[in-house]
Amino acid sequence: MKTGYLNAFEFCFIKKIAVYFFVFSVLWLVPSLSKESPYYYRTIQTVVIDAGHGGKDNGCSGKTTKEKDVALSVALKLGKYITENVPGVKVLYTRKDDTFVELHERASFANRNGGDLFISIHCNSAPETATVHGTETYIMGAEKAGENLEVAFRENSVIALEKNYKDNYDGFNLEDPQSTIIFTLFQSSHIKESEKLARKIDYQFKNRANRNSRGVKPANFLVLYKTNMPSVLIETGFLTNKSEEKYLASDDGQAYIASAIYRAFKEYKADWDDRAKNGEKKTQK
C-alpha cells in the first residue's frame, strides 16, 4: 500500500518528464519567437566585449602573467580597432579595469544594452606546461561538449566566488546531461550565427596572425548560455606554455590577436548587414 510519498524512482521519472516537457516547449517556442522578432532585418549596431575574469579572480596564470590582465588588454585593443574603423557601431565593455564582474551579470549587461554580438576574451592553461599551445574559439553547444569539459569547468569555476551563485544560475550543473540540453536550447536560435563568427575568427588566427589554431569547438560556458545574441568565447593561447606566455604578455602579441578578431568581426558584420539589407531571414533576437 502506498503511503502518499514518491519513491526515488517515481521522483526521477517525474523529473525527467518535466524536463522533456520543458525541452519540447522551448523547441516549439523558439521558431515562433524568431519569426515575430522586431530585429528580423536589423544590422549590427552594438558589440559587447567581455574581458574574462578580473579583480579577485585572476583566471589562469603563467610564470609572471595573469589571464585577467591579458584578457583586458586584448579586449580594449579590440574595442579601439572597432571604434576607430567601423563607424556606427557602439562598443560596450563588461569591464574596463581590474574589476570582478559576476558571470551572470556579464550576460545580463549584454542583454540589457541590446547587444548584437558578444565576444568574450580569455587565456588557456594546461595541467603540464609541455608543448600545448594555440588558440581555441568556443560557441555554446552540446555536440562534443564533453570533450571540452576541462576548459568549461575552469572558466565556470569562478562562480564559487559569487554570492548566491546557485540562484544566479538556476541549478546549472555541467555534469548533468539535462542541464546541457536545456541551456544549449537557450542559445539554439543563435548557434549558427555564433559558429559563422567563430570560424571567421579561427581563419584569421590561422591565416593572418600565423597562430596555431586548435579549432572551433562547442562547450557549455555559463557566460554564453544566458546571452540573447550570437556569442563566442576565445581562448587566445596557453599561459602555461613559456613561449606563448611571452607572446601574449607582449604589446605586439596582444595587438596581433586583437587585430585578427577585429578583421573577423568586420568581415562578419559586412556579411550580416548585407543579408539584413537584402531581407534574408537570419537568426536574430
C-alpha positions as CSV (number, residue, x, y, z in Angstrom):
1,M,0.0,0.0,0.0
2,K,1.4,3.4,-0.9
3,T,2.0,6.0,1.8
4,G,1.5,9.1,-0.3
5,Y,5.2,9.8,-0.7
6,L,7.1,9.3,-4.0
7,N,9.9,6.8,-4.0
8,A,13.2,7.6,-5.7
9,F,12.3,6.0,-9.0
10,E,9.0,7.8,-9.2
11,F,10.6,11.1,-8.4
12,C,13.3,10.7,-11.0
13,F,10.7,9.6,-13.6
14,I,8.5,12.7,-13.0
15,K,11.6,14.9,-13.0
16,K,12.6,13.6,-16.4
17,I,9.1,14.0,-17.8
18,A,9.1,17.6,-16.6
19,V,12.5,18.3,-18.2
20,Y,11.4,16.7,-21.5
21,F,8.2,18.7,-21.5
22,F,10.2,21.9,-21.0
23,V,12.6,21.0,-23.7
24,F,9.9,20.4,-26.3
25,S,8.1,23.5,-25.2
26,V,11.2,25.6,-25.9
27,L,11.8,23.8,-29.2
28,W,8.2,24.7,-30.2
29,L,8.5,28.3,-28.9
30,V,11.9,29.4,-30.3
31,P,10.9,29.3,-34.0
32,S,7.8,31.3,-33.3
33,L,9.7,33.9,-31.4
34,S,12.3,34.3,-34.1
35,K,9.5,34.9,-36.7
36,E,8.0,37.7,-34.7
37,S,11.3,39.4,-33.7
38,P,11.4,43.2,-34.3
39,Y,15.1,42.8,-35.1
40,Y,14.3,40.5,-38.1
41,Y,16.3,42.7,-40.5
42,R,18.5,44.6,-38.1
43,T,22.1,45.4,-38.9
44,I,24.8,45.1,-36.3
45,Q,24.8,48.2,-34.1
46,T,26.2,47.1,-30.7
47,V,29.1,44.8,-29.8
48,V,29.7,43.7,-26.2
49,I,33.3,42.8,-25.5
50,D,33.9,40.8,-22.4
51,A,37.4,40.7,-20.8
52,G,37.4,37.4,-18.8
53,H,38.0,37.3,-15.0
54,G,39.2,40.4,-13.2
55,G,39.5,41.7,-9.6
56,K,39.8,38.9,-7.1
57,D,39.6,36.4,-10.0
58,N,42.9,36.1,-11.7
59,G,41.9,33.4,-14.1
60,C,44.8,31.1,-15.1
61,S,48.4,32.1,-14.7
62,G,51.8,31.7,-16.4
63,K,55.1,32.3,-14.7
64,T,54.6,36.0,-14.5
65,T,51.4,36.7,-16.4
66,K,47.7,36.6,-15.2
67,E,44.9,35.8,-17.6
68,K,42.8,38.7,-16.3
69,D,45.4,41.2,-17.4
70,V,45.9,39.8,-20.9
71,A,42.2,39.5,-21.5
72,L,41.6,43.1,-20.5
73,S,44.4,44.4,-22.7
74,V,43.2,42.4,-25.8
75,A,39.6,43.4,-25.2
76,L,40.4,47.1,-25.0
77,K,42.6,46.9,-28.1
78,L,39.8,45.1,-30.0
79,G,37.3,47.7,-29.0
80,K,39.6,50.5,-30.1
81,Y,40.0,49.0,-33.5
82,I,36.3,48.7,-34.0
83,T,35.5,52.2,-32.7
84,E,38.2,53.8,-34.9
85,N,37.4,51.8,-38.1
86,V,33.7,50.8,-38.1
87,P,31.5,53.9,-37.9
88,G,28.1,53.4,-36.4
89,V,28.9,50.5,-34.2
90,K,28.7,51.1,-30.4
91,V,31.3,49.1,-28.4
92,L,30.5,48.2,-24.8
93,Y,32.7,46.5,-22.3
94,T,31.7,44.3,-19.4
95,R,34.7,45.7,-17.6
96,K,37.3,48.3,-18.5
97,D,39.6,47.9,-15.5
98,D,40.7,45.3,-12.9
99,T,37.2,44.7,-11.6
100,F,35.4,41.5,-10.6
101,V,32.2,41.0,-12.5
102,E,29.9,38.0,-11.9
103,L,29.4,35.8,-14.9
104,H,25.6,36.2,-14.9
105,E,26.0,40.0,-14.8
106,R,28.2,39.9,-17.9
107,A,25.4,38.3,-19.9
108,S,22.7,40.4,-18.3
109,F,24.7,43.6,-19.2
110,A,24.9,42.5,-22.8
111,N,21.2,41.7,-22.9
112,R,20.1,45.0,-21.2
113,N,22.1,47.1,-23.6
114,G,20.7,45.4,-26.7
115,G,24.0,43.7,-27.8
116,D,24.0,42.2,-31.3
117,L,27.2,40.3,-30.7
118,F,29.0,39.1,-27.5
119,I,32.8,38.4,-27.7
120,S,34.5,37.0,-24.6
121,I,38.3,37.1,-24.3
122,H,40.3,34.6,-22.3
123,C,43.6,32.7,-22.0
124,N,44.0,29.0,-21.7
125,S,46.1,26.7,-19.5
126,A,47.1,23.0,-19.4
127,P,48.0,20.7,-16.5
128,E,51.5,20.4,-17.7
129,T,53.4,23.3,-19.4
130,A,54.9,21.0,-22.0
131,T,54.1,21.9,-25.6
132,V,50.4,22.6,-25.6
133,H,49.8,25.9,-27.4
134,G,47.4,27.6,-29.7
135,T,44.1,29.4,-29.9
136,E,40.6,27.9,-29.4
137,T,37.3,29.5,-30.3
138,Y,34.2,28.3,-28.5
139,I,30.5,28.5,-29.1
140,M,27.7,27.2,-26.9
141,G,26.7,23.7,-28.0
142,A,26.1,20.2,-26.8
143,E,27.8,18.3,-29.6
144,K,31.2,17.0,-28.4
145,A,30.9,19.4,-25.5
146,G,32.0,16.6,-23.2
147,E,35.4,16.6,-24.8
148,N,35.9,20.3,-23.7
149,L,34.6,19.9,-20.1
150,E,38.0,20.7,-18.6
151,V,38.1,24.2,-20.2
152,A,34.5,24.8,-19.4
153,F,34.9,23.7,-15.7
154,R,37.9,26.1,-15.4
155,E,36.2,29.1,-16.9
156,N,32.9,28.3,-15.0
157,S,34.6,27.8,-11.6
158,V,34.6,31.5,-10.9
159,I,31.0,31.2,-9.8
160,A,32.3,29.9,-6.4
161,L,33.4,33.5,-5.8
162,E,29.9,34.8,-6.2
163,K,27.2,35.2,-3.6
164,N,24.1,33.2,-4.2
165,Y,25.6,31.6,-7.2
166,K,23.1,28.7,-7.1
167,D,20.2,31.2,-7.5
168,N,22.0,33.1,-10.3
169,Y,22.5,30.0,-12.5
170,D,19.2,28.3,-11.9
171,G,20.7,25.0,-10.9
172,F,23.2,24.7,-13.8
173,N,25.2,21.5,-13.4
174,L,27.9,20.7,-16.0
175,E,27.8,17.0,-15.1
176,D,24.0,16.7,-15.7
177,P,23.1,15.9,-19.3
178,Q,19.7,17.5,-18.7
179,S,21.4,20.8,-17.9
180,T,23.4,20.6,-21.1
181,I,20.2,20.1,-23.2
182,I,18.3,22.9,-21.5
183,F,21.0,25.6,-21.6
184,T,22.1,24.7,-25.1
185,L,18.4,25.4,-26.1
186,F,18.7,28.9,-24.7
187,Q,21.4,29.6,-27.3
188,S,19.9,27.4,-30.1
189,S,18.5,30.3,-32.1
190,H,21.9,31.9,-32.2
191,I,24.3,28.9,-32.6
192,K,24.5,29.1,-36.4
193,E,25.4,32.7,-36.4
194,S,27.9,32.2,-33.5
195,E,29.6,29.5,-35.5
196,K,29.9,31.7,-38.5
197,L,31.7,34.4,-36.5
198,A,33.8,31.7,-34.7
199,R,35.0,30.3,-38.0
200,K,36.0,33.7,-39.3
201,I,38.0,34.3,-36.1
202,D,39.6,30.9,-36.5
203,Y,40.5,31.7,-40.1
204,Q,42.2,35.0,-39.1
205,F,44.2,33.3,-36.4
206,K,45.5,30.6,-38.7
207,N,46.0,32.6,-41.9
208,R,46.7,36.2,-40.9
209,A,48.1,36.1,-37.4
210,N,50.0,32.9,-38.0
211,R,48.8,31.3,-34.8
212,N,48.5,27.6,-34.2
213,S,44.7,27.1,-34.2
214,R,43.1,24.3,-32.2
215,G,39.8,24.9,-33.9
216,V,36.2,25.9,-33.3
217,K,34.7,23.9,-30.5
218,P,31.4,23.6,-28.6
219,A,31.3,23.8,-24.8
220,N,28.9,24.8,-22.0
221,F,30.1,28.2,-20.8
222,L,27.9,29.9,-18.2
223,V,28.8,33.3,-19.6
224,L,27.5,32.3,-23.1
225,Y,24.3,30.4,-22.3
226,K,22.4,33.5,-20.9
227,T,23.4,35.9,-23.7
228,N,20.5,36.5,-26.1
229,M,22.7,37.1,-29.1
230,P,25.3,35.3,-31.2
231,S,28.3,34.8,-28.8
232,V,31.8,33.4,-28.8
233,L,34.4,32.7,-26.2
234,I,38.0,33.0,-27.4
235,E,41.0,31.3,-25.7
236,T,43.8,33.4,-27.1
237,G,46.6,31.0,-26.1
238,F,48.2,29.0,-23.3
239,L,49.8,30.9,-20.5
240,T,51.3,27.6,-19.3
241,N,53.4,27.5,-22.5
242,K,56.5,29.5,-22.0
243,S,56.8,30.9,-25.5
244,E,53.1,31.6,-25.8
245,E,53.0,33.3,-22.4
246,K,55.8,35.6,-23.7
247,Y,53.8,36.3,-26.9
248,L,50.5,37.0,-25.0
249,A,52.2,39.3,-22.5
250,S,53.7,41.5,-25.2
251,D,52.0,44.5,-26.6
252,D,52.7,43.3,-30.2
253,G,51.2,39.8,-29.4
254,Q,48.1,41.3,-27.9
255,A,47.8,43.7,-30.9
256,Y,48.0,40.8,-33.4
257,I,45.4,38.8,-31.5
258,A,43.1,41.8,-31.3
259,S,43.5,42.8,-34.9
260,A,42.7,39.2,-36.0
261,I,39.5,39.2,-34.1
262,Y,38.7,42.7,-35.4
263,R,39.2,41.6,-39.1
264,A,36.9,38.6,-38.5
265,F,34.3,40.9,-36.9
266,K,34.5,43.4,-39.8
267,E,34.0,40.6,-42.3
268,Y,31.2,39.0,-40.4
269,K,29.4,42.4,-40.0
270,A,29.6,43.0,-43.7
271,D,28.1,39.6,-44.4
272,W,25.4,40.1,-41.7
273,D,24.5,43.6,-42.8
274,D,24.3,42.5,-46.4
275,R,21.8,39.8,-45.6
276,A,19.8,42.2,-43.4
277,K,19.6,44.8,-46.1
278,N,18.5,42.2,-48.7
279,G,15.8,40.9,-46.3
280,E,17.2,37.4,-45.9
281,K,15.8,35.6,-42.9
282,K,18.5,35.1,-40.3
283,T,18.8,34.4,-36.6
284,Q,18.0,37.5,-34.5
285,K,16.9,38.4,-31.0
